[in-house]
Amino acid sequence: MIKKFFSRGYIFLVLAFIYAPIFLLVIYSFTDSTVVGVWSGFSLDLYKRLLTDGEITPVIINTLVLALLASVLSTILGTLGAIGLHYSRGGFGKVVKGASRVSIINAEIVTAISLALIFSLILGTSRSYFSVLIGHMVLCTPFVVLSVTPKLEQMDSSLYEAALDLGATPRKALFKVVLPEILPGIFSGFLLSITLSLDDYVVTAFTKPATFETISTKVYNSLAKGGANSSLPVFRALTTVIFVVAIIVVIIMNIKRKKKKEK
Amino acid sequence: MAEVKRDDIINLVDLRKEFDDGFVAVDNINLYVRRGEFITFLGPSGCGKTTTLRMIAGFERPSSGKVLLNGEDISMLPPHKRPVNTVFQRYALFPHLNVKENVAFGLKLRKVEVTYEDENGDRFKRIEKLTREEIDAKVEKALKMVDLEGFESRSVSTLSGGQQQRVAIARAIVNEPEILLLDEPLGALDLKMRKDMQLELKEMHKKLGITFIYVTHDQEEALTMSDTVVVMKDGVIQQIGTPTDIYNEPKNTFVADFIGESNIFSGTALGGKKVRFIGNIFDCVDDFDKNEKVDVVVRPEDVYLVDEGLGQVNGKIISSIFKGIHYEMVLKVGKTEVVIQDTKERKVGEKASIIIRPEDIHLMHKEFSSNKYEGYITKKNTVCFGDGEFDCDVTTLYPNSILDEEGYLITENGEKIDLTDVDVEVEVGLKDIEISDNLEEGGASGQIVSIIYKGDHYQIIVRTEENEEDFVCDTEYTWNENDIVSVIIKPEDIKLKLKEEVKR
């Protein structure tokens, strides 16, 4: 009994450490105080500003569009790469496979600085939307390869042959049989890319043009500038929204998985 | 190039497949498949049967040689352009499609040429896909063929192994291929289901009238279903024939051993349809050359057990196992064991006698690949075998070993071994034995008992007097039968192997 109490208590403590700060954030998103820790009455003002603030709205849109664009492109590139690697024979494929994993382990700052260097060589001191996009794709693509590859390996290799045998051209076999089989892997690679791109600061900071801001860079800049006029409080509302969206996605995915199992 | 016969649907011409790692899966095989027959490639795993099938399907490209379909070379044609369909070992059904969609997969991709007539009466042709009605009708017919009506909308993952197998067959035959390839399709089913499916497949073959090429390692399956069986081993065809031919007239010991159960004895043909084995002379129906060493095959069910003294050879029962429909007993005759199947049991320890009818004794030419002997090492580090004594290199018994001045062997770890009287297995190649008139020159001597001309050389057998040990040698020079000669073997051509680890 006591043992059970302690083990439950331990789990509760761990969860509390993880979620208490987030709950605090959620609570304080419903007051318009500029200083955290001061409750100045319930207000939805921060949420209102989220939609109306001329400074914040474009930043949110920037972030979302960049994340979507980078994720879609990375997913296509990564999926093709994974398929190519899976069916390539001999030593070369193995080398490329290994090389694609290095960038996952590699510190992000190394990726960021090296990207900055390359863009400096190509574009000089100026940066463009193109450079941030490439930066985010470099970040995301290896993760797509990483989540698609196991699905390819799990797939019965004779499925592809069966499609060819039934008269499908290699391309049709790929679209009608291989892609549907690895779709869950592609989807999780896409989600992974979105989350990576959404909250990325390092690569964005090194590759963005001066006028372009995403949520992460904006938060950092506001924090650096400080002051009462900073838009920092608005981000309490924004992060709450992001957290709620993330929770909903997780719940939907769990329900889906459960349904699939019951099938 | 092989001549293509009229009713051949498939011709394999000098077909060879060597994989990137140097493994030769299929080694220059030649074979024809007649239109409409049920042919089975049979052999143990790694014998090249599946690789051959995959080359016919188009999944593997031959390293050399050709696959001819109706006389046309299709070796380089991709699989989707070949009029063959495959039933895969693990079914390979598409998990994201239901039963009907799986079966319709090939039909939806098919394009047919349709001839139209316009207002002016001119005919023109158009390539069109099959209509939905046509596809539905064909799918329904195929599912009926495999007894799966009403399963159309079921997900394939909810089906049992046997049902999945049926879907796989329906998916293949719905395309009306000229040839149906089946790669161990029953391997994953349980015994009872397998037996039922064997009969059903055979029935299906009759109804469809197309050519079935079947791959299996199960000899019973092959014998039950096939018109023709192709027995393979190490990428080489061992024998092609009807199931009865293969069973009753195996060409070599491998086929005899692999197909059914068999007793294989070493014997000597005595000429005049007589053969000596297990210490007795039997009448047989094969007439082989006098004194030729032969392999004798006798099926266990063809050995008749009678009371002691009433049969041809006497022995003692040393084992008896009940097998359901019969007892499997082992009779020890001298040093040899004879396996017998009989419905009447005889107890272990009982003395009995056996009768083998002449037509149940099948003789096969012995294939000599090398001479093998049992021998021992002498004090002088020479080796005694085959009634003779030969110089040899004993350091080959242990890697990196050397001999010291006193004749002891020093291993690479510095251990000292006395090899005197150590038993060894000796192997000598056929071409490594030289025959000489000078009886003092060779290590052993004997009488030439057989000279066979083999096209480009003679195969000579020298038999010693004392223990009737044989030396088989290939030579370009001709000798006379009954000459007394000696055999010379160079020390480096004597391959030695320890029978067991020497105690130190």
Chai-1 contact restraints between the chains, C-beta under 6 A:
chainA,res_idxA,chainB,res_idxB,connection_type,confidence,min_distance_angstrom,max_distance_angstrom,comment,restraint_id
A,D156,B,A92,contact,1.0,0.0,6.0,A-B,restraint_1
A,S158,B,F88,contact,1.0,0.0,6.0,A-B,restraint_2
A,S158,B,A92,contact,1.0,0.0,6.0,A-B,restraint_3
A,L159,B,A92,contact,1.0,0.0,6.0,A-B,restraint_4
A,E161,B,F59,contact,1.0,0.0,6.0,A-B,restraint_5
A,A162,B,A92,contact,1.0,0.0,6.0,A-B,restraint_6
A,L164,B,P79,contact,1.0,0.0,6.0,A-B,restraint_7
A,L164,B,H80,contact,1.0,0.0,6.0,A-B,restraint_8
A,D165,B,P79,contact,1.0,0.0,6.0,A-B,restraint_9
A,D165,B,N85,contact,1.0,0.0,6.0,A-B,restraint_10
A,D165,B,T86,contact,1.0,0.0,6.0,A-B,restraint_11
A,L166,B,F105,contact,1.0,0.0,6.0,A-B,restraint_12
A,L166,B,G106,contact,1.0,0.0,6.0,A-B,restraint_13
A,G167,B,H80,contact,1.0,0.0,6.0,A-B,restraint_14
A,G167,B,G106,contact,1.0,0.0,6.0,A-B,restraint_15
A,G167,B,L109,contact,1.0,0.0,6.0,A-B,restraint_16
A,A168,B,H80,contact,1.0,0.0,6.0,A-B,restraint_17
A,A168,B,L109,contact,1.0,0.0,6.0,A-B,restraint_18
A,T169,B,H80,contact,1.0,0.0,6.0,A-B,restraint_19
A,V177,B,F94,contact,1.0,0.0,6.0,A-B,restraint_20
A,P180,B,H96,contact,1.0,0.0,6.0,A-B,restraint_21
